[in-house]
Amino acid sequence: MNVAIMQPYFLPYLGYFQLIKAADIFVFYDNIQYTKKGWINRNRILLDNKDVLFSIPLEKSSDFLNVNEKYISCVFDKEREKILGQIQSAYKRSPYFKCVYPVVEDIFRDGNKNLFDFIFHSIIVMLELMQLKTKVIVSSALGINDNLKGAKKVLAICKCLHADTYINPIGGTELYSRDEFKQQGVNLYFHNMIVTPYPQPTKKFISHLSVIDVLMHNSTDQVNQMLQRYELL
């Protein structure tokens, strides 16, 4: 059985969903420390021929809290309208705007203030839209020792789920050792997205944008084909 584990990212790039598709069980880290400079509560869209960052504002709190202990700021009520306006402006002429925008708007208008719950809901909605059937669970439900870090925590999750294969994003090649995993009876593979350019209103294709961009410019069949364009190394 294949397992993949990731932090929750808000409306992440296509490779994130490829990783979910590649797994039999996908584990969302909810009891992992929030990182400021990551992609947990921010992403990029294509606006005026360039990539533009948007962020979900958070309440001020300790830098050492877990993702499921962070909360969305009350200023998001105003910021939400600004971001939705940017998305409308960016994609109103895109071929699949009428189908995709209402889904995106519903995600942004979800009233949950807990950061993890808000992001988790958005990903579940996207999985349904893309018809991905992978079983998803949250890490806190597994009862793994919170003090474990890195490979030890990953292997503990794999053992708990009786997994014989773990799939990690390609960026983790320097973090994890195949030999260490093999000693624990787990095969280690790295997911690498094969970038597939699609029509954008730009001279040069910009990859790794939020999945919003993919969905706005591609049909369901095209998205499903793109979800399969990856390699396990």
C-alpha positions in Angstrom: 0.0 0.0 0.0 1.2 3.5 -0.9 1.2 6.4 1.5 2.0 10.1 1.0 2.1 12.8 3.6 2.1 16.5 3.3 1.4 19.8 5.1 -1.9 21.3 4.1 -1.5 23.9 1.4 -4.2 26.3 0.3 -5.3 25.7 -3.3 -1.9 24.2 -4.1 -0.2 23.6 -7.5 -1.1 20.6 -9.6 1.7 18.4 -8.4 0.2 18.3 -4.9 -2.9 16.7 -6.4 -0.8 14.3 -8.4 0.8 13.2 -5.2 -2.6 12.6 -3.7 -3.6 10.6 -6.8 -0.4 8.5 -6.6 -1.2 7.4 -3.0 -3.7 4.8 -1.7 -3.8 6.9 1.6 -2.9 10.5 1.8 -2.1 12.0 5.3 -2.5 15.7 6.0 -0.3 16.9 8.7 -2.5 19.0 11.0 -0.3 18.7 14.2 2.8 20.0 12.6 4.4 23.4 13.2 3.2 26.2 11.0 5.9 27.7 8.7 5.7 31.4 7.7 7.5 31.2 4.5 5.8 28.1 3.1 2.7 27.7 1.0 0.3 26.8 3.8 -1.9 29.9 3.6 -0.8 31.5 0.3 -0.4 30.8 -3.4 -0.1 32.4 -6.8 -2.4 33.2 -9.7 -1.8 34.6 -13.1 -2.8 38.3 -13.3 -1.9 40.8 -15.9 0.6 38.4 -17.5 2.6 37.8 -14.3 2.3 35.6 -11.2 0.7 37.4 -8.3 0.8 36.2 -4.7 -2.4 36.0 -2.5 -2.4 35.2 1.2 -5.0 34.3 3.9 -4.2 36.6 6.8 -3.8 35.0 10.2 -4.3 36.1 13.8 -1.1 37.1 15.6 0.1 34.2 17.7 3.2 32.2 18.6 5.5 31.2 15.8 5.6 27.7 17.4 2.0 26.7 17.1 0.9 23.8 15.0 -1.2 24.4 11.9 -4.4 23.2 13.6 -3.7 25.8 16.4 -3.6 28.8 14.0 -6.7 31.0 13.2 -7.7 33.2 10.3 -7.7 36.9 11.1 -11.0 38.9 11.2 -9.5 41.1 8.5 -10.0 38.2 6.0 -13.6 39.3 5.8 -12.4 42.3 3.8 -9.3 40.7 2.2 -11.5 37.9 0.8 -13.3 40.3 -1.4 -10.1 41.7 -2.7 -8.7 38.3 -3.6 -11.9 37.1 -5.2 -11.9 40.3 -7.2 -8.3 39.5 -8.4 -9.4 36.0 -9.4 -12.3 37.3 -11.3 -10.2 39.9 -13.1 -7.5 37.3 -13.9 -9.8 34.6 -15.2 -13.1 36.1 -16.4 -12.2 35.4 -20.0 -10.8 31.9 -19.3 -12.7 29.1 -21.0 -13.8 27.4 -17.8 -14.4 30.4 -15.6 -18.2 29.9 -15.3 -17.7 26.3 -14.1 -14.7 26.9 -11.8 -15.2 30.3 -10.2 -18.4 29.4 -8.2 -16.4 26.5 -6.6 -13.5 28.8 -5.8 -15.8 31.4 -4.4 -17.6 28.9 -2.1 -14.1 27.8 -0.8 -13.2 31.4 0.1 -16.6 32.0 1.7 -16.3 28.9 4.0 -16.9 30.4 7.5 -14.4 28.2 9.4 -11.8 30.3 11.2 -9.4 27.5 12.1 -6.6 27.5 9.5 -6.3 23.7 9.1 -10.1 23.2 8.9 -10.4 25.9 6.3 -7.6 24.5 4.1 -8.7 20.9 4.6 -12.2 21.8 3.4 -10.8 23.6 0.3 -8.8 20.5 -0.6 -11.7 18.1 -0.2 -13.8 20.3 -2.4 -11.0 20.2 -5.1 -10.7 16.5 -4.8 -14.4 16.1 -5.5 -14.2 18.5 -8.4 -11.3 16.5 -9.9 -12.9 13.2 -9.0 -10.0 11.9 -7.0 -10.9 9.0 -4.8 -7.8 8.6 -2.6 -8.6 8.0 1.0 -7.5 11.1 3.1 -6.9 11.3 6.8 -5.3 13.7 9.3 -2.1 13.0 11.2 -3.5 13.7 14.6 -6.1 10.9 14.2 -3.2 8.3 14.1 -2.0 8.9 17.7 1.7 9.1 16.6 4.2 10.5 19.1 4.3 14.3 18.5 7.9 14.5 19.5 9.0 12.4 16.5 10.6 14.4 13.7 11.6 13.9 10.1 12.0 10.4 8.8 11.2 8.9 12.2 7.7 10.5 12.2 7.1 9.5 8.6 8.1 5.9 9.3 5.9 5.8 12.4 2.9 6.9 10.2 3.8 4.3 7.6 4.0 1.6 10.3 0.7 2.7 11.8 -1.0 2.4 8.3 0.8 -0.8 7.4 2.3 0.8 4.3 5.0 -0.8 2.3 5.7 2.2 0.1 6.1 5.9 1.0 6.0 8.6 -1.7 7.5 12.0 -1.0 7.8 15.1 -3.1 10.9 15.4 -5.2 12.2 18.2 -3.0 12.8 15.7 -0.2 15.6 13.8 -1.9 18.2 15.3 0.5 16.0 14.7 3.6 15.3 10.9 3.4 17.5 7.9 2.8 16.2 4.9 0.8 18.4 2.6 3.0 16.9 3.9 6.2 13.4 3.3 4.9 14.3 -0.1 3.4 15.6 -1.2 6.8 12.1 -0.6 8.2 10.4 -2.5 5.3 9.3 0.6 3.4 10.1 1.4 -0.2 10.8 5.1 -0.7 9.9 6.9 -3.9 10.0 10.6 -4.9 7.2 12.2 -6.9 8.3 14.5 -9.8 5.7 16.4 -11.7 6.2 16.5 -15.5 5.4 20.1 -16.4 2.8 20.2 -19.2 2.4 23.6 -20.7 -1.2 24.7 -21.5 -2.6 27.9 -23.1 -2.1 30.9 -20.9 -2.5 34.6 -21.9 1.3 35.0 -21.6 4.2 34.8 -24.0 6.0 32.4 -21.7 4.3 29.6 -19.8 4.3 30.0 -16.0 4.2 26.7 -14.1 3.5 25.7 -10.5 0.7 28.3 -10.1 -2.3 27.5 -7.9 -4.5 24.8 -9.2 -7.0 27.6 -9.9 -5.0 28.4 -13.0 -5.0 24.8 -14.3 -8.8 24.5 -13.8 -9.6 27.8 -15.4 -7.7 26.9 -18.6 -8.4 23.2 -19.0 -11.3 20.8 -19.4 -12.0 18.0 -16.9 -10.6 15.5 -19.3 -7.4 17.6 -19.8 -7.0 18.0 -16.1 -7.4 14.3 -15.6 -4.7 13.6 -18.2 -2.4 16.2 -16.5 -2.9 14.5 -13.2 -1.2 11.4 -14.6 1.8 13.2 -15.9 4.4 12.5 -13.2 7.1 10.0 -12.5 8.1 8.2 -9.3 11.9 8.2 -8.9 
